[in-house]
Amino acid sequence: VASIKEMKKIAKSVSKFATINDVAVAMVTSAILKQLKEHQTRMEGEWHPGEGETKPSVWVPGRVNVTVPVHLHGGVLLPGESLGNKIGAFVTNVPLQGNVSSLDKLASVSAALREGKTTPAPLIAWLLAKFFSDYAPVPIAKWVMAHGNAKSVAVVSNIKGFPFKVHWFGRRVEFLCAFLPLPPGIPIGVVLSSYDGEIALSVDADMRAVPDADKFGDWMLEEYVRMKEESGIAEDDS
């Protein structure tokens, strides 16, 4: 997608508090808006009215809920801890906004995420998930996980990888990309992961919501290009 340095510059162009994760969520919301509009167009084209039938419609809301995973120790693993045992999450309500500039959308998304980060939601989510997974029967645990996401339409994660190239059995690893298995009840999962100073993107989605994940990813990249152009960052600056 881009270098870490470049994406940080885009984030800081709207606020000193904005982060790479804010950029990622703004990219996702832009793709969600385009996906909903595509569903609208497809449904209108495929609908053949029958007697007494009501024309179906796809509602495009002004805001949607997005889940953001958070490491409770800031990504630092304490002695004796495994990688996945301190991950919480919070749900934030972000704007879709199709009639504003990309940087204005990024600023709105950043403000919404910043508000969510200041709440105890990640810790509460981790405690509840641990309790139900450890003590509740499997059917109940699955039901809680599927209904405890506040109707989020996507989960967006940012994974910090090695800042340098690593080797595996004597061979240099040129590329690493993380992916996110879809949590129960959430149709879209997006991961921005870094490796050797570069950021990669992956999309996992329920085909009923996102029939073409590659196209969804392209929409995200188009939004990133618009943010880069509006921020005035040149190729040489990155």
DOBA-417710 format. One line per field, with one value per residue (C-alpha): residue in one letter; residue number from 1; x, y, z. Coordinates in steps of 0.25 Angstrom, whole numbers, plus 5000, padded with zeros to 4 digits. Layout:
<selums>
residuo c(A:...) .
num c(NUM:...) .
xx c(X:...) .
yy c(Y:...) .
zz c(Z:...) .
</selums>
This chain:
<selums>
residuo c(V:A:S:I:K:E:M:K:K:I:A:K:S:V:S:K:F:A:T:I:N:D:V:A:V:A:M:V:T:S:A:I:L:K:Q:L:K:E:H:Q:T:R:M:E:G:E:W:H:P:G:E:G:E:T:K:P:S:V:W:V:P:G:R:V:N:V:T:V:P:V:H:L:H:G:G:V:L:L:P:G:E:S:L:G:N:K:I:G:A:F:V:T:N:V:P:L:Q:G:N:V:S:S:L:D:K:L:A:S:V:S:A:A:L:R:E:G:K:T:T:P:A:P:L:I:A:W:L:L:A:K:F:F:S:D:Y:A:P:V:P:I:A:K:W:V:M:A:H:G:N:A:K:S:V:A:V:V:S:N:I:K:G:F:P:F:K:V:H:W:F:G:R:R:V:E:F:L:C:A:F:L:P:L:P:P:G:I:P:I:G:V:V:L:S:S:Y:D:G:E:I:A:L:S:V:D:A:D:M:R:A:V:P:D:A:D:K:F:G:D:W:M:L:E:E:Y:V:R:M:K:E:E:S:G:I:A:E:D:D:S) .
num c(1:2:3:4:5:6:7:8:9:10:11:12:13:14:15:16:17:18:19:20:21:22:23:24:25:26:27:28:29:30:31:32:33:34:35:36:37:38:39:40:41:42:43:44:45:46:47:48:49:50:51:52:53:54:55:56:57:58:59:60:61:62:63:64:65:66:67:68:69:70:71:72:73:74:75:76:77:78:79:80:81:82:83:84:85:86:87:88:89:90:91:92:93:94:95:96:97:98:99:100:101:102:103:104:105:106:107:108:109:110:111:112:113:114:115:116:117:118:119:120:121:122:123:124:125:126:127:128:129:130:131:132:133:134:135:136:137:138:139:140:141:142:143:144:145:146:147:148:149:150:151:152:153:154:155:156:157:158:159:160:161:162:163:164:165:166:167:168:169:170:171:172:173:174:175:176:177:178:179:180:181:182:183:184:185:186:187:188:189:190:191:192:193:194:195:196:197:198:199:200:201:202:203:204:205:206:207:208:209:210:211:212:213:214:215:216:217:218:219:220:221:222:223:224:225:226:227:228:229:230:231:232:233:234:235:236:237:238) .
xx c(5000:5010:5022:5019:5026:5016:5004:5008:5010:4996:4990:4997:4993:4979:4983:4995:4987:4983:4989:4991:4979:4970:4975:4971:4957:4955:4959:4949:4938:4940:4939:4927:4920:4923:4919:4906:4903:4907:4897:4886:4889:4889:4876:4869:4874:4870:4857:4845:4832:4820:4806:4806:4821:4828:4841:4853:4863:4877:4878:4891:4893:4900:4909:4913:4919:4933:4940:4955:4964:4973:4985:4983:4998:5000:5006:5017:5017:5020:5028:5020:5009:5005:5002:4987:4983:4982:4974:4962:4953:4944:4933:4932:4922:4928:4923:4922:4921:4921:4920:4933:4947:4956:4964:4951:4946:4959:4958:4944:4948:4960:4952:4942:4953:4960:4947:4946:4961:4959:4948:4950:4942:4955:4957:4943:4942:4954:4948:4935:4941:4950:4939:4929:4940:4945:4933:4920:4915:4920:4906:4904:4919:4916:4903:4909:4921:4911:4902:4912:4918:4908:4904:4918:4919:4934:4946:4959:4972:4986:4998:5012:5022:5037:5043:5054:5054:5055:5060:5054:5063:5074:5065:5061:5046:5042:5028:5018:5003:4994:4979:4967:4957:4944:4938:4924:4913:4923:4923:4936:4950:4962:4976:4988:5001:5015:5028:5041:5035:5024:5009:5001:4986:4977:4962:4954:4939:4925:4922:4907:4912:4925:4924:4938:4948:4958:4949:4947:4962:4963:4953:4961:4974:4966:4962:4977:4981:4971:4976:4990:4987:4979:4990:5000:5010:5019:5026:5040:5034:5031) .
yy c(5000:5010:5013:5015:5028:5033:5028:5035:5048:5047:5044:5056:5065:5066:5064:5062:5051:5044:5030:5020:5012:5025:5025:5010:5012:5024:5016:5005:5014:5019:5005:5002:5014:5009:4995:4999:5008:4997:4988:4999:4999:4984:4982:4993:4986:4972:4975:4971:4976:4967:4970:4975:4975:4986:4990:4986:4996:4997:5007:5015:5021:5033:5026:5011:5004:4998:4989:4993:4982:4988:4982:4985:4987:4995:4984:4980:4966:4964:4952:4940:4945:4940:4948:4947:4947:4963:4967:4975:4983:4995:4999:5013:5020:5026:5035:5029:5044:5043:5058:5063:5063:5051:5058:5064:5049:5045:5056:5052:5037:5041:5049:5037:5027:5036:5036:5021:5019:5027:5018:5005:4997:4989:4984:4981:4974:4965:4962:4958:4950:4942:4939:4934:4926:4920:4917:4917:4906:4907:4910:4922:4927:4927:4934:4945:4947:4949:4958:4966:4974:4986:4982:4986:4985:4983:4980:4988:4984:4990:4980:4985:4975:4974:4988:4980:4968:4955:4941:4927:4915:4924:4930:4945:4947:4958:4960:4958:4960:4958:4954:4954:4942:4948:4950:4944:4954:4963:4962:4970:4969:4977:4977:4987:4981:4986:4979:4986:4999:4996:4994:4983:4981:4969:4968:4956:4957:4950:4949:4953:4967:4968:4959:4964:4966:4970:4982:4985:4986:4995:5004:5006:5009:5019:5026:5026:5032:5043:5046:5046:5056:5065:5065:5070:5059:5056:5043:5049:5052:5038) .
zz c(5000:5005:5014:5029:5028:5017:5024:5037:5030:5024:5038:5044:5033:5039:5054:5063:5070:5057:5054:5043:5049:5047:5032:5031:5036:5027:5015:5020:5022:5008:5002:5010:5004:4990:4993:4998:4986:4977:4984:4982:4967:4966:4973:4965:4952:4956:4962:4954:4960:4962:4966:4980:4982:4989:4983:4991:4995:5001:5012:5012:5027:5030:5040:5043:5055:5053:5063:5066:5073:5084:5091:5106:5108:5096:5087:5098:5103:5117:5122:5122:5113:5099:5087:5087:5102:5104:5092:5095:5085:5085:5076:5070:5061:5049:5038:5023:5018:5003:5000:5008:5004:5008:5018:5025:5026:5032:5042:5046:5047:5055:5065:5067:5069:5079:5087:5087:5091:5104:5109:5117:5106:5101:5116:5118:5104:5108:5121:5116:5104:5114:5124:5113:5106:5119:5126:5117:5108:5094:5088:5098:5096:5081:5083:5092:5082:5070:5077:5085:5074:5074:5060:5054:5039:5040:5049:5045:5051:5050:5053:5055:5049:5049:5045:5037:5028:5035:5031:5032:5031:5024:5014:5015:5016:5006:5009:5021:5021:5032:5031:5040:5041:5042:5056:5058:5053:5046:5030:5027:5033:5029:5034:5031:5035:5034:5031:5028:5027:5017:5020:5013:5013:5014:5013:5017:5015:5015:5000:5003:5008:4999:4986:4981:4992:4982:4977:4992:4994:4981:4987:4999:4991:4983:4996:5001:4988:4990:5004:4999:4988:4997:5008:4997:5000:4988:4985:4989:5003:5006) .
</selums>
